Amino acid sequence: MPYSHLDLSNRDSQVQLTAALESLRQELELRADFPPEVLAEAKAAVDSFVPPERDLTGLGFITVDPPGSTDLDQAFHLERAGSGYRVWYAIADVPAFVAPGGAIDTEARLRGQTMYAPDGRISLHPEKIAEDAASLLPGRNRSAFVWEFELDEAAQVESVVVGRAVVRSRAQLTYDQVQEDLDSGGAAENLTLLKEIGTKRIALEKERGGASLNLPEQEIAHDGERYFIVTRPPLASEDWNAQLSLMTGMAAAEIMLEGGVGILRTMPAPDETSLARFRHQARALGRSWPANVPYGEFLRSLDTSDPRQLSLMHAAASLFRGAGYTSFDGAIPESVEQAAIAAPYAHTTAPLRRLVDRFVLVTCEALCAGRDVPDWVRNALPELNALMSSSNQLASRLESGAIAAVEAALLSNRVGEEFDAVVITGSKPLPDASVTANGNGAPHGVIQVADPAVEARCDGVMTAGDEVRVRLVTADIARRELRFELVRSVRQEESPSESESAAG
C-alpha cells in the first residue's frame, strides 16, 4: 500500500494545512456537534429501545469494513442451500432510534449523509446511535433489517423477504484480512462463499451490461502528528462484498416497484456524444474499445496500475453522469433504471451514513409484511431527492477541497521541480482568450502525475494520452491549488484519424 507522506521537516506546511482544512469546514458551513435536543433525544431513544421479537443471534454474521470503522451498517451470513445459496444480509436498524419528525430526524435531513474529512468525520447521527446502539458491532446483540435471499446455482435471486430481527456479529474483519484469508486457502466458509457468490454476481453483472468504476482508493489519513495520502488499488474482496450490497439494492427496488411506492437511485444511459468521446479517448490511450464489448466489461478489463489506463478510467466518469433519486407513490416512473448497474436500484444498505436508506428500509419491510407504508415515509419521498442532491454536492466539495489542500501541502516545498505525468484531459489553443496573471483563460488540461500520484491542472496545449514532462509552478495550501506547466511531450499516441487512415 503506497503512502505519500508530508515532509515533517516542513512544519510551516503542517500549520498551513491545519488552517486550510478548518477554513474549508467554515466555508462549507459544516457543523460536527449536535444540538442539545438531538443528543437528549438520542439518549432517550436508546434507553427506551425495545428489540424485535425475532431472534437470529444463532446465525454466524460477520462484518467487513475498512480498518477502525465503528459505524457498521451491514453484516452477512452465507449458507449453501442445495445447489444454490441462502444469504442473510443484516442492515442496521436506524429507524428504531429516529422518531419521525423529531429532533434527530430534523437534523439528519439537514445533514443528508456522514461527511468524511481528513481531520474527522461529521456524522449523520449522534455517536450514541451511529457508533454504538445501532452499529452492528461484534459480540453485541443488535436490531437489524434482515434480508433473506434464496439464490440459485448461478447466484441469481429466486426469492427475497426482509423483516426486523435481533442479530449478533461474530467478527469484524477488514478487506485486507478477508483477502489474505482467501488467498491463503484457510478461509472460513462464510468467506469462501462470499468469494463464490461475489464472483457469480459479477458474472451476472457482465451479462446484464452493468459497469463499475474500479478506481484506486485515495484517502487522507492522520496519524496524530501528520496528514498523508494513502493510495491503493481496490481488492477483489471489496468487489465481492459490494455485490451483496448491490444485490440488496436491486431487490429493494423491485419490492418498491411491485408495491407502487418508494424511491429509486436512477441514472440515464450515456448519450451517443459521450460514448463517442470516450471511444476517441480510449483509442488515444492505446486501448481501443471494441464495438461488440459492453462498456462495463471494457472498464473491468482496464489495469489501473498503468497510468495511461488509469487516466482512461478517470475519463470514463463522463459516462456516469446524471445520477439522482426518483420517488413515486402510485404511478411507476417512466425511467426506473440505474444505467451503470443496468437494473432498477435503490440506496438501502447504509442507513447509519445516508439519509435516504432509512426510508427505503421501512418501505420495503412494510411491503413485505403486507402493511401500509407509513405516512411519514410517503410524505417525505418528494423532498428526498433535493435533500440528497444537496448533500452529495456538499460531500463532493469537501472531498475535493480536502484532497487539494493535502496535495498542495505535500508539494509545497517542490515548486520549480519537474515531474513525469500522463494527460487525462487534453486541451486546445484558445487564441482569443484573455489570459490572467494566474493563467486562467490559457489553454490547459488535467494531468496525472506519476509520483506522487496526484491529479492537477497543467497549462499548455496537450492531448489525452500524452506522456509529458511538467513543471510545478503553484502549490498554494491556503487556496487549495496545484498548477503545473507543460515542459515537453515525451510520447504521444498516433491520433485516431491517422490510425484510421493507415488502416483504410
Kinemage of the C-alpha trace (Angstrom):
@kinemage 1
@onewidth
@group {chain A} dominant
@subgroup {mainchain}
@vectorlist {calphas} color= white
{ca met a 1} P 0.000 0.000 0.000
{ca pro a 2} L 1.826 3.177 -1.146
{ca tyr a 3} L 1.901 6.121 1.222
{ca ser a 4} L 2.705 9.713 0.299
{ca his a 5} L 3.804 11.446 3.496
{ca leu a 6} L 4.084 15.135 4.111
{ca asp a 7} L 7.604 16.356 4.851
{ca leu a 8} L 7.723 16.525 8.651
{ca ser a 9} L 10.641 18.941 8.491
{ca asn a 10} L 8.335 21.491 6.857
{ca arg a 11} L 6.342 22.452 9.954
{ca asp a 12} L 5.062 25.597 8.283
{ca ser a 13} L 3.203 23.452 5.728
{ca gln a 14} L 1.608 21.488 8.556
{ca val a 15} L 0.352 24.670 10.228
{ca gln a 16} L -0.955 25.997 6.915
{ca leu a 17} L -2.691 22.712 6.153
{ca thr a 18} L -4.484 22.636 9.504
{ca ala a 19} L -5.674 26.183 8.857
{ca ala a 20} L -6.757 25.335 5.301
{ca leu a 21} L -8.850 22.368 6.446
{ca glu a 22} L -10.525 24.430 9.148
{ca ser a 23} L -11.206 27.154 6.589
{ca leu a 24} L -12.766 24.546 4.292
{ca arg a 25} L -15.145 23.405 7.038
{ca gln a 26} L -16.153 27.008 7.716
{ca glu a 27} L -16.571 27.736 4.016
{ca leu a 28} L -18.926 24.769 3.656
{ca glu a 29} L -20.677 25.615 6.960
{ca leu a 30} L -20.116 22.113 8.332
{ca arg a 31} L -21.003 21.536 11.973
{ca ala a 32} L -19.720 18.431 13.710
{ca asp a 33} L -21.507 18.926 17.032
{ca phe a 34} L -25.164 18.089 17.516
{ca pro a 35} L -27.649 20.427 19.208
{ca pro a 36} L -28.503 19.511 22.827
{ca glu a 37} L -32.052 18.472 21.913
{ca val a 38} L -30.690 15.945 19.383
{ca leu a 39} L -28.331 14.405 21.940
{ca ala a 40} L -31.095 14.261 24.549
{ca glu a 41} L -33.455 12.552 22.124
{ca ala a 42} L -30.750 10.035 21.133
{ca lys a 43} L -30.168 9.080 24.772
{ca ala a 44} L -33.898 8.690 25.394
{ca ala a 45} L -34.313 6.569 22.251
{ca val a 46} L -31.517 4.218 23.277
{ca asp a 47} L -32.749 3.969 26.872
{ca ser a 48} L -36.313 3.118 25.811
{ca phe a 49} L -35.444 0.833 22.904
{ca val a 50} L -37.389 -2.444 22.694
{ca pro a 51} L -35.775 -5.053 20.394
{ca pro a 52} L -37.831 -7.042 17.882
{ca glu a 53} L -39.107 -10.458 18.953
{ca arg a 54} L -37.412 -12.483 16.225
{ca asp a 55} L -34.037 -13.819 17.359
{ca leu a 56} L -31.368 -14.654 14.732
{ca thr a 57} L -28.375 -14.466 17.061
{ca gly a 58} L -27.656 -18.123 16.331
{ca leu a 59} L -26.505 -17.269 12.808
{ca gly a 60} L -22.816 -16.535 12.233
{ca phe a 61} L -22.976 -12.962 10.992
{ca ile a 62} L -19.722 -11.089 10.291
{ca thr a 63} L -18.899 -7.588 9.107
{ca val a 64} L -16.266 -6.477 6.572
{ca asp a 65} L -15.235 -2.816 6.688
{ca pro a 66} L -12.205 -0.532 6.439
{ca pro a 67} L -9.839 -0.656 9.453
{ca gly a 68} L -11.031 1.225 12.516
{ca ser a 69} L -14.670 1.526 11.414
{ca thr a 70} L -17.190 1.912 14.210
{ca asp a 71} L -20.359 2.789 12.250
{ca leu a 72} L -21.095 -0.690 10.905
{ca asp a 73} L -24.151 -0.780 8.635
{ca gln a 74} L -24.037 -4.319 7.212
{ca ala a 75} L -23.361 -7.880 8.325
{ca phe a 76} L -23.832 -11.122 6.435
{ca his a 77} L -24.187 -14.846 6.988
{ca leu a 78} L -23.922 -17.163 3.974
{ca glu a 79} L -25.003 -20.785 3.584
{ca arg a 80} L -25.243 -23.409 0.903
{ca ala a 81} L -28.818 -24.396 0.042
{ca gly a 82} L -28.816 -27.433 -2.226
{ca ser a 83} L -27.102 -26.393 -5.456
{ca gly a 84} L -27.703 -22.734 -4.605
{ca tyr a 85} L -27.211 -20.399 -1.666
{ca arg a 86} L -29.011 -18.713 1.201
{ca val a 87} L -27.874 -15.182 2.032
{ca trp a 88} L -28.773 -13.442 5.297
{ca tyr a 89} L -27.922 -9.753 4.979
{ca ala a 90} L -28.450 -7.588 8.065
{ca ile a 91} L -28.753 -3.796 7.841
{ca ala a 92} L -28.556 -1.559 10.923
{ca asp a 93} L -31.991 -0.728 12.366
{ca val a 94} L -31.579 3.055 12.399
{ca pro a 95} L -35.349 3.729 12.155
{ca ala a 96} L -35.770 2.176 15.626
{ca phe a 97} L -33.873 5.129 17.114
{ca val a 98} L -35.159 8.006 14.962
{ca ala a 99} L -38.657 9.291 15.718
{ca pro a 100} L -40.343 10.686 12.583
{ca gly a 101} L -40.438 14.468 12.792
{ca gly a 102} L -38.284 14.503 15.945
{ca ala a 103} L -35.039 16.349 16.608
{ca ile a 104} L -32.794 13.579 15.228
{ca asp a 105} L -34.899 13.264 12.068
{ca thr a 106} L -34.858 17.032 11.514
{ca glu a 107} L -31.080 17.233 11.966
{ca ala a 108} L -30.495 14.220 9.707
{ca arg a 109} L -32.478 15.866 6.917
{ca leu a 110} L -30.251 18.933 7.224
{ca arg a 111} L -27.081 16.815 7.014
{ca gly a 112} L -28.129 14.219 4.446
{ca gln a 113} L -25.134 11.942 4.993
{ca thr a 114} L -21.981 11.438 7.001
{ca met a 115} L -19.212 13.700 5.711
{ca tyr a 116} L -15.637 12.425 5.753
{ca ala a 117} L -12.860 14.956 6.309
{ca pro a 118} L -9.131 14.392 6.988
{ca asp a 119} L -9.466 15.861 10.477
{ca gly a 120} L -12.525 13.825 11.443
{ca arg a 121} L -15.911 12.794 10.135
{ca ile a 122} L -19.126 14.729 10.522
{ca ser a 123} L -21.729 12.104 11.336
{ca leu a 124} L -25.291 11.927 10.115
{ca his a 125} L -26.460 10.648 13.504
{ca pro a 126} L -25.216 11.156 17.085
{ca glu a 127} L -22.384 8.879 18.192
{ca lys a 128} L -24.627 7.107 20.728
{ca ile a 129} L -26.645 5.738 17.782
{ca ala a 130} L -24.175 5.635 14.864
{ca glu a 131} L -21.235 4.084 16.705
{ca asp a 132} L -22.992 2.150 19.451
{ca ala a 133} L -26.679 1.281 19.768
{ca ala a 134} L -27.437 0.867 16.054
{ca ser a 135} L -23.972 -0.173 14.841
{ca leu a 136} L -23.550 -3.914 14.151
{ca leu a 137} L -20.519 -4.199 16.403
{ca pro a 138} L -19.095 -7.670 17.098
{ca gly a 139} L -20.215 -9.564 20.165
{ca arg a 140} L -23.308 -7.432 20.804
{ca asn a 141} L -26.972 -8.108 20.179
{ca arg a 142} L -28.306 -5.587 17.684
{ca ser a 143} L -31.629 -4.977 15.969
{ca ala a 144} L -31.430 -5.144 12.172
{ca phe a 145} L -33.444 -5.305 8.992
{ca val a 146} L -32.540 -8.824 7.859
{ca trp a 147} L -32.835 -9.638 4.170
{ca glu a 148} L -33.233 -13.337 3.397
{ca phe a 149} L -32.244 -14.297 -0.131
{ca glu a 150} L -32.612 -17.644 -1.848
{ca leu a 151} L -30.183 -17.849 -4.764
{ca asp a 152} L -29.915 -20.456 -7.492
{ca glu a 153} L -26.689 -22.136 -8.602
{ca ala a 154} L -25.722 -19.088 -10.663
{ca ala a 155} L -26.385 -16.773 -7.671
{ca gln a 156} L -29.496 -15.368 -9.341
{ca val a 157} L -32.155 -14.236 -6.840
{ca glu a 158} L -35.088 -16.655 -6.646
{ca ser a 159} L -36.835 -15.083 -3.649
{ca val a 160} L -36.264 -12.351 -1.085
{ca val a 161} L -38.002 -11.058 2.020
{ca val a 162} L -36.971 -8.530 4.679
{ca gly a 163} L -38.002 -8.225 8.334
{ca arg a 164} L -36.644 -6.939 11.655
{ca ala a 165} L -34.744 -9.298 13.945
{ca val a 166} L -32.014 -9.367 16.580
{ca val a 167} L -28.586 -10.426 15.255
{ca arg a 168} L -25.113 -10.803 16.760
{ca ser a 169} L -21.952 -10.310 14.704
{ca arg a 170} L -19.225 -12.847 15.402
{ca ala a 171} L -16.308 -10.861 13.992
{ca gln a 172} L -15.348 -7.510 12.499
{ca leu a 173} L -12.962 -8.113 9.577
{ca thr a 174} L -11.133 -5.781 7.203
{ca tyr a 175} L -10.935 -6.222 3.438
{ca asp a 176} L -7.219 -6.973 3.726
{ca gln a 177} L -7.896 -9.740 6.267
{ca val a 178} L -10.579 -11.288 4.065
{ca gln a 179} L -8.303 -11.170 1.027
{ca glu a 180} L -5.377 -12.685 2.923
{ca asp a 181} L -7.530 -15.493 4.354
{ca leu a 182} L -8.938 -16.380 0.947
{ca asp a 183} L -5.568 -16.149 -0.811
{ca ser a 184} L -4.001 -18.435 1.813
{ca gly a 185} L -6.687 -21.091 1.352
{ca gly a 186} L -7.576 -21.120 5.055
{ca ala a 187} L -10.733 -19.016 4.978
{ca ala a 188} L -13.891 -19.972 6.861
{ca glu a 189} L -16.978 -20.975 4.877
{ca asn a 190} L -18.591 -17.538 5.213
{ca leu a 191} L -15.644 -16.012 3.345
{ca thr a 192} L -15.343 -18.852 0.858
{ca leu a 193} L -18.993 -18.359 -0.026
{ca leu a 194} L -18.504 -14.585 -0.217
{ca lys a 195} L -15.943 -15.130 -2.981
{ca glu a 196} L -18.068 -17.782 -4.692
{ca ile a 197} L -21.288 -15.757 -4.648
{ca gly a 198} L -19.488 -12.480 -5.386
{ca thr a 199} L -17.747 -13.951 -8.423
{ca lys a 200} L -21.038 -15.288 -9.791
{ca arg a 201} L -22.795 -11.973 -9.157
{ca ile a 202} L -20.024 -10.204 -11.096
{ca ala a 203} L -20.677 -12.597 -13.989
{ca leu a 204} L -24.380 -11.694 -13.823
{ca glu a 205} L -23.436 -8.018 -13.811
{ca lys a 206} L -21.467 -8.534 -17.009
{ca glu a 207} L -24.384 -10.378 -18.607
{ca arg a 208} L -26.817 -7.539 -17.977
{ca gly a 209} L -24.288 -4.888 -19.086
{ca gly a 210} L -23.529 -3.347 -15.688
{ca ala a 211} L -20.391 -1.337 -15.039
{ca ser a 212} L -18.219 -0.247 -12.134
{ca leu a 213} L -15.559 2.454 -11.885
{ca asn a 214} L -12.907 0.467 -10.003
{ca leu a 215} L -10.584 3.386 -9.353
{ca pro a 216} L -7.710 3.107 -6.876
{ca glu a 217} L -8.816 4.304 -3.466
{ca gln a 218} L -7.308 7.597 -2.393
{ca glu a 219} L -7.907 8.809 1.115
{ca ile a 220} L -6.369 11.239 3.532
{ca ala a 221} L -5.251 9.800 6.850
{ca his a 222} L -3.826 11.314 10.020
{ca asp a 223} L -1.584 9.514 12.491
{ca gly a 224} L -1.873 12.070 15.285
{ca glu a 225} L 1.104 14.036 14.061
{ca arg a 226} L 0.875 14.336 10.283
{ca tyr a 227} L -1.513 14.019 7.356
{ca phe a 228} L -0.756 11.756 4.429
{ca ile a 229} L -2.411 10.404 1.295
{ca val a 230} L -2.984 6.664 1.002
{ca thr a 231} L -3.496 5.247 -2.473
{ca arg a 232} L -4.148 1.597 -3.251
{ca pro a 233} L -5.933 -0.412 -5.920
{ca pro a 234} L -9.277 -1.972 -4.969
{ca leu a 235} L -9.144 -5.530 -3.609
{ca ala a 236} L -11.194 -8.360 -5.070
{ca ser a 237} L -12.741 -8.841 -1.614
{ca glu a 238} L -14.210 -5.326 -1.812
{ca asp a 239} L -15.848 -6.164 -5.126
{ca trp a 240} L -17.328 -9.418 -3.775
{ca asn a 241} L -18.658 -7.652 -0.689
{ca ala a 242} L -20.073 -4.831 -2.809
{ca gln a 243} L -22.020 -7.384 -4.845
{ca leu a 244} L -24.069 -8.300 -1.752
{ca ser a 245} L -24.950 -4.636 -1.264
{ca leu a 246} L -25.801 -4.205 -4.949
{ca met a 247} L -27.994 -7.305 -4.848
{ca thr a 248} L -29.862 -5.898 -1.849
{ca gly a 249} L -30.342 -2.520 -3.504
{ca met a 250} L -31.697 -4.177 -6.649
{ca ala a 251} L -34.068 -6.320 -4.573
{ca ala a 252} L -35.290 -3.250 -2.696
{ca ala a 253} L -36.036 -1.511 -5.978
{ca glu a 254} L -38.078 -4.483 -7.234
{ca ile a 255} L -40.051 -4.681 -3.969
{ca met a 256} L -40.900 -0.978 -4.148
{ca leu a 257} L -41.790 -1.080 -7.846
{ca glu a 258} L -44.091 -4.035 -7.234
{ca gly a 259} L -45.624 -2.212 -4.249
{ca gly a 260} L -46.055 1.042 -6.180
{ca val a 261} L -44.290 3.268 -3.664
{ca gly a 262} L -40.683 4.157 -2.867
{ca ile a 263} L -37.594 5.983 -4.056
{ca leu a 264} L -35.007 4.720 -6.554
{ca arg a 265} L -31.432 5.691 -7.315
{ca thr a 266} L -31.609 6.369 -11.051
{ca met a 267} L -29.153 7.359 -13.766
{ca pro a 268} L -29.679 7.757 -17.522
{ca ala a 269} L -27.640 5.759 -20.010
{ca pro a 270} L -24.701 7.651 -21.545
{ca asp a 271} L -25.630 9.564 -24.693
{ca glu a 272} L -24.032 8.943 -28.081
{ca thr a 273} L -21.847 12.045 -27.823
{ca ser a 274} L -20.340 10.882 -24.513
{ca leu a 275} L -19.812 7.375 -25.843
{ca ala a 276} L -18.125 8.675 -28.989
{ca arg a 277} L -15.860 10.958 -26.959
{ca phe a 278} L -14.856 8.091 -24.654
{ca arg a 279} L -14.122 5.794 -27.618
{ca his a 280} L -11.874 8.524 -29.008
{ca gln a 281} L -10.040 8.802 -25.679
{ca ala a 282} L -9.670 5.028 -25.488
{ca arg a 283} L -8.024 4.947 -28.915
{ca ala a 284} L -5.758 7.852 -27.978
{ca leu a 285} L -4.640 5.977 -24.882
{ca gly a 286} L -3.864 2.816 -26.815
{ca arg a 287} L -6.835 0.771 -25.529
{ca ser a 288} L -9.426 0.734 -28.293
{ca trp a 289} L -12.914 -0.231 -27.137
{ca pro a 290} L -14.312 -2.962 -29.437
{ca ala a 291} L -17.833 -2.160 -30.657
{ca asn a 292} L -19.185 -5.543 -29.514
{ca val a 293} L -17.909 -5.231 -25.911
{ca pro a 294} L -20.259 -3.632 -23.313
{ca tyr a 295} L -18.699 -0.657 -21.572
{ca gly a 296} L -18.917 -2.361 -18.181
{ca glu a 297} L -16.861 -5.307 -19.414
{ca phe a 298} L -14.379 -2.935 -21.055
{ca leu a 299} L -13.898 -0.952 -17.832
{ca arg a 300} L -13.306 -4.145 -15.862
{ca ser a 301} L -10.536 -5.054 -18.309
{ca leu a 302} L -8.504 -1.922 -17.540
{ca asp a 303} L -5.368 -2.176 -15.431
{ca thr a 304} L -5.376 0.903 -13.197
{ca ser a 305} L -1.758 0.294 -12.140
{ca asp a 306} L -0.869 1.527 -15.657
{ca pro a 307} L -1.016 5.361 -15.596
{ca arg a 308} L -2.429 5.520 -19.140
{ca gln a 309} L -5.209 3.055 -18.368
{ca leu a 310} L -5.838 4.824 -15.054
{ca ser a 311} L -6.330 8.081 -16.961
{ca leu a 312} L -8.825 6.266 -19.210
{ca met a 313} L -10.728 5.016 -16.153
{ca his a 314} L -10.932 8.611 -14.944
{ca ala a 315} L -12.220 9.652 -18.372
{ca ala a 316} L -14.972 7.027 -18.040
{ca ala a 317} L -16.564 9.227 -15.368
{ca ser a 318} L -18.116 11.149 -18.272
{ca leu a 319} L -20.331 8.096 -18.856
{ca phe a 320} L -21.654 8.128 -15.263
{ca arg a 321} L -23.473 11.441 -15.126
{ca gly a 322} L -26.980 12.489 -14.213
{ca ala a 323} L -27.483 10.204 -11.200
{ca gly a 324} L -30.312 11.240 -8.903
{ca tyr a 325} L -33.290 9.927 -6.948
{ca thr a 326} L -36.746 9.202 -8.360
{ca ser a 327} L -39.613 8.899 -5.878
{ca phe a 328} L -43.077 7.562 -6.684
{ca asp a 329} L -46.336 6.820 -4.902
{ca gly a 330} L -48.838 5.275 -7.276
{ca ala a 331} L -47.854 5.569 -10.938
{ca ile a 332} L -44.487 3.982 -11.789
{ca pro a 333} L -41.994 6.478 -13.279
{ca glu a 334} L -41.121 6.159 -16.944
{ca ser a 335} L -37.409 5.831 -16.173
{ca val a 336} L -36.522 3.496 -13.293
{ca glu a 337} L -33.079 2.139 -14.197
{ca gln a 338} L -29.643 2.938 -12.815
{ca ala a 339} L -27.707 2.675 -16.079
{ca ala a 340} L -24.331 1.784 -14.558
{ca ile a 341} L -25.926 -1.135 -12.702
{ca ala a 342} L -28.179 -1.893 -15.695
{ca ala a 343} L -31.187 -2.524 -13.448
{ca pro a 344} L -33.562 -0.687 -11.101
{ca tyr a 345} L -31.692 0.053 -7.875
{ca ala a 346} L -32.202 1.762 -4.518
{ca his a 347} L -29.825 3.016 -1.829
{ca thr a 348} L -30.607 0.655 1.031
{ca thr a 349} L -27.576 -0.653 2.883
{ca ala a 350} L -26.031 2.390 4.617
{ca pro a 351} L -28.696 3.947 6.905
{ca leu a 352} L -26.126 4.997 9.521
{ca arg a 353} L -24.382 7.148 6.938
{ca arg a 354} L -27.037 8.112 4.368
{ca leu a 355} L -30.468 9.633 4.951
{ca val a 356} L -32.470 8.025 2.136
{ca asp a 357} L -31.683 4.420 3.150
{ca arg a 358} L -33.768 4.727 6.318
{ca phe a 359} L -36.888 5.434 4.269
{ca val a 360} L -36.176 2.617 1.810
{ca leu a 361} L -35.771 0.064 4.617
{ca val a 362} L -39.057 0.995 6.284
{ca thr a 363} L -40.856 0.937 2.918
{ca cys a 364} L -39.552 -2.500 1.951
{ca glu a 365} L -40.219 -4.044 5.382
{ca ala a 366} L -43.818 -2.765 5.351
{ca leu a 367} L -44.453 -4.038 1.820
{ca cys a 368} L -43.015 -7.479 2.622
{ca ala a 369} L -45.206 -7.679 5.745
{ca gly a 370} L -48.318 -6.661 3.803
{ca arg a 371} L -48.726 -3.422 5.802
{ca asp a 372} L -49.310 0.094 4.539
{ca val a 373} L -46.172 2.162 4.139
{ca pro a 374} L -46.244 4.743 6.989
{ca asp a 375} L -47.489 8.216 6.132
{ca trp a 376} L -44.286 9.816 7.437
{ca val a 377} L -42.360 7.914 4.766
{ca arg a 378} L -44.810 8.749 1.967
{ca asn a 379} L -44.822 12.420 2.944
{ca ala a 380} L -41.009 12.581 2.861
{ca leu a 381} L -40.497 10.903 -0.533
{ca pro a 382} L -40.952 14.026 -2.713
{ca glu a 383} L -38.291 16.027 -0.858
{ca leu a 384} L -35.633 13.314 -0.520
{ca asn a 385} L -34.197 13.877 -3.996
{ca ala a 386} L -33.451 17.532 -3.272
{ca leu a 387} L -32.083 16.763 0.209
{ca met a 388} L -29.739 14.061 -1.066
{ca ser a 389} L -28.635 16.042 -4.136
{ca ser a 390} L -27.654 18.987 -1.944
{ca ser a 391} L -25.837 16.708 0.487
{ca asn a 392} L -23.969 14.896 -2.326
{ca gln a 393} L -22.769 18.199 -3.754
{ca leu a 394} L -21.517 19.273 -0.339
{ca ala a 395} L -19.715 15.958 0.216
{ca ser a 396} L -18.051 16.256 -3.181
{ca arg a 397} L -16.850 19.778 -2.420
{ca leu a 398} L -15.478 18.643 0.947
{ca glu a 399} L -13.637 15.679 -0.535
{ca ser a 400} L -12.123 17.550 -3.468
{ca gly a 401} L -11.187 20.551 -1.323
{ca ala a 402} L -9.519 18.406 1.342
{ca ile a 403} L -7.525 16.386 -1.187
{ca ala a 404} L -6.456 19.585 -2.954
{ca ala a 405} L -5.236 21.083 0.342
{ca val a 406} L -3.247 17.983 1.310
{ca glu a 407} L -1.742 17.646 -2.173
{ca ala a 408} L -0.694 21.297 -2.110
{ca ala a 409} L 0.952 20.730 1.287
{ca leu a 410} L 2.623 17.574 0.016
{ca leu a 411} L 4.264 19.500 -2.827
{ca ser a 412} L 4.641 22.912 -1.185
{ca asn a 413} L 8.437 22.652 -0.971
{ca arg a 414} L 8.854 21.354 -4.544
{ca val a 415} L 7.767 24.347 -6.637
{ca gly a 416} L 10.012 24.577 -9.713
{ca glu a 417} L 10.705 20.832 -9.903
{ca glu a 418} L 9.828 18.727 -12.940
{ca phe a 419} L 7.693 15.557 -12.916
{ca asp a 420} L 6.593 12.812 -15.293
{ca ala a 421} L 2.853 12.699 -15.971
{ca val a 422} L 0.111 11.423 -18.283
{ca val a 423} L -2.554 13.708 -19.719
{ca ile a 424} L -6.064 12.776 -18.534
{ca thr a 425} L -7.941 15.620 -20.235
{ca gly a 426} L -6.423 17.312 -23.240
{ca ser a 427} L -6.560 20.973 -24.177
{ca lys a 428} L -6.894 23.124 -27.263
{ca pro a 429} L -5.384 26.521 -28.034
{ca leu a 430} L -7.670 29.443 -27.188
{ca pro a 431} L -6.208 32.209 -29.387
{ca asp a 432} L -8.719 34.846 -28.324
{ca ala a 433} L -8.664 34.057 -24.611
{ca ser a 434} L -7.846 36.799 -22.180
{ca val a 435} L -5.077 35.321 -20.060
{ca thr a 436} L -4.956 36.491 -16.466
{ca ala a 437} L -1.940 36.530 -14.174
{ca asn a 438} L -2.748 33.098 -12.752
{ca gly a 439} L -3.170 31.524 -16.169
{ca asn a 440} L -6.964 31.457 -16.317
{ca gly a 441} L -8.049 31.565 -19.926
{ca ala a 442} L -4.839 29.931 -21.194
{ca pro a 443} L -5.064 26.508 -22.835
{ca his a 444} L -4.759 23.846 -20.169
{ca gly a 445} L -5.646 20.255 -19.377
{ca val a 446} L -5.640 17.815 -16.476
{ca ile a 447} L -2.675 15.548 -15.783
{ca gln a 448} L -1.971 12.511 -13.604
{ca val a 449} L 1.471 12.899 -12.035
{ca ala a 450} L 3.312 9.579 -11.727
{ca asp a 451} L 4.973 10.204 -8.343
{ca pro a 452} L 3.404 11.429 -6.138
{ca ala a 453} L 0.119 10.217 -7.638
{ca val a 454} L -1.836 13.471 -7.865
{ca glu a 455} L -4.146 14.993 -10.462
{ca ala a 456} L -3.841 18.669 -11.264
{ca arg a 457} L -4.288 21.385 -13.839
{ca cys a 458} L -1.452 21.822 -16.314
{ca asp a 459} L -1.068 24.856 -18.573
{ca gly a 460} L -0.181 24.142 -22.193
{ca val a 461} L -1.526 22.501 -25.323
{ca met a 462} L -1.704 18.727 -24.858
{ca thr a 463} L -3.658 15.667 -25.952
{ca ala a 464} L -5.270 12.965 -23.793
{ca gly a 465} L -2.857 10.073 -23.627
{ca asp a 466} L 0.319 12.128 -23.937
{ca glu a 467} L 3.166 11.179 -21.641
{ca val a 468} L 4.562 14.545 -20.631
{ca arg a 469} L 7.186 16.295 -18.566
{ca val a 470} L 5.704 19.061 -16.420
{ca arg a 471} L 6.967 21.700 -14.010
{ca leu a 472} L 5.216 22.629 -10.748
{ca val a 473} L 4.506 26.376 -10.715
{ca thr a 474} L 1.951 26.728 -7.889
{ca ala a 475} L 1.352 24.817 -4.646
{ca asp a 476} L -0.873 27.131 -2.610
{ca ile a 477} L -2.126 25.428 0.564
{ca ala a 478} L -4.471 28.212 1.670
{ca arg a 479} L -6.144 28.388 -1.753
{ca arg a 480} L -6.002 24.587 -2.120
{ca glu a 481} L -4.422 24.945 -5.543
{ca leu a 482} L -1.867 22.956 -7.540
{ca arg a 483} L -0.832 24.063 -11.006
{ca phe a 484} L 1.772 22.737 -13.427
{ca glu a 485} L 3.048 23.903 -16.790
{ca leu a 486} L 3.950 21.729 -19.754
{ca val a 487} L 7.679 21.344 -20.366
{ca arg a 488} L 7.526 18.856 -23.232
{ca ser a 489} L 5.672 15.842 -24.540
{ca val a 490} L 7.605 12.609 -24.021
{ca arg a 491} L 5.438 10.367 -26.184
{ca gln a 492} L 2.163 10.897 -27.979
{ca glu a 493} L -0.067 8.185 -29.383
{ca glu a 494} L -0.975 8.244 -33.072
{ca ser a 495} L -4.214 10.173 -33.451
{ca pro a 496} L -7.434 8.254 -34.248
{ca ser a 497} L -7.719 9.913 -37.674
{ca glu a 498} L -4.147 8.918 -38.585
{ca ser a 499} L -4.785 5.420 -37.314
{ca glu a 500} L -7.957 5.056 -39.329
{ca ser a 501} L -6.263 6.416 -42.477
{ca ala a 502} L -3.456 3.901 -42.149
{ca ala a 503} L -5.911 1.049 -41.631
{ca gly a 504} L -8.092 2.113 -44.535
